[in-house]
Amino acid sequence: MTNKLDDTPVTPGTKPNGSIEQIDEECLAQGSVPDAENTEKKRKFNISDFRLNVDYSSIEENDDGDIFDIEERKPRGLEFFRTHPELSFPVRVIDLKENGGKYLLLPALYEKYAEDSYHAVIHLCVSRDRDFFLWVVRIPDGNSRFDSLFESAVTDAAKAKTLWVRRQWIKTAKKGRHETTVAKAGVIPEPCWPANISIEELVAKCFGEDCWITNENHEVLQRLRGEK
């Protein structure tokens, strides 16, 4: 099944057919969230509200492809993959590891739930077999014993923008590590990325509204506070 997307260029402040609303910059700049019990009545949130206004590029050492369904996952150990050179989405994530669920946290709630969430960048990726997926890459903060693993993911995500990369988990006597293999130049053709599509649309498609934490009444926050 194909997914026909509008090829009209997206400009700030516009609402092209087939795309989500543009980010409400004034709301984010003020760091405010509507009153919890009136949130849905006053304003309908869209995926752009969850984008972080930051640039993580400093830490990084045409075929119209169709994407109908896209999943969130890590690159598999036996596949070579590429990351899109431009389509990425900085965000704050709450990860409930016990059920594998990842939730996107609204910027106004970051400070209160800083210990329960982490900064990440969501990358559009494609495998050698043209399997498109979103990879949530955690940004190391210097406070985790797993920072070396996070740094490895950040490095490989940057490397995969121009090279075909494979990440394989290697068990060691301590905690293990990822070993990176780069395909020989010219062996795998350059990827054919889908045209006229936004990262906001892809993230919204992958993370349904149930995964958007917009106020204190969200079930995930209630669970973290021990209220549910």
Summary of the structure (lengths in Angstrom):
residues: 228
radius of gyration: 18.5
end to end distance: 39.9
largest distance: 56.5
contacts: 582
relative contact order: 0.21
helix: 25%
strand: 24%
